[in-house]
């Protein structure tokens, strides 16, 4: 696929190019995460989305490891076991 056909996304929080944006936040942390992101980016909305590293950063900031980081870590462990086992 040529680069011109691949949609390039930019995280509205960190402003870095990313392969995808996430719009789904854990309900019990949603308000805290939104408030924390808005301290950095006042015009940000949940509908704008954010990249996984940003969401993990703000989830950790408000008090507990992000589910996205946990899933990523499990995937990496699974891949490592396949390569070493």
Beta strands, then each sheet from edge to edge (+ up, - down):
strand 1: 9-10
strand 2: 17-18
sheet 1: 1+ 2-
end
